[in-house]
Amino acid sequence: MKKLLLLLCLTASTAAFAGGIVETVCHDKLDKKGQVVKDKTGQVVQDCKKIKVHKKLEATPVPEKK
């Protein structure tokens, strides 16, 4: 039973990370007035997130209905 549970966990974890490239996207942080927020040294504070980007596939166009 433990072996089966371990096998299921490994299969699920590898399937979750399959495909796509992880990239970091950063945007300048804004306050309520819409102005850029700066830290003590005067540099702009940024909000960064990691997103997964998938490769777009080429396809044939869909024919129009008559």
C-alpha positions, 0 to 999 in steps of 0.5 A, a space after each residue: 500500500 505504501 509503495 502504491 501511494 509513493 508511486 502516485 505521489 511521484 507521478 502527480 508531482 512530475 505531471 504538474 511541472 511538465 511543459 512550459 518555461 518559468 519566467 520572472 516578470 517585474 512591474 513598478 509598484 504604484 501607490 494610491 495616487 498612481 505614483 512610483 514607490 521608491 525605497 530609502 536609496 531612491 531606487 524604484 520598488 518592483 513587484 516580481 512574479 514567476 509565471 509559466 509560459 507555454 510554447 504556442 503551436 502552429 495550426 491550420 485555419 478553421 474552414 468557414 461554414 457555408 
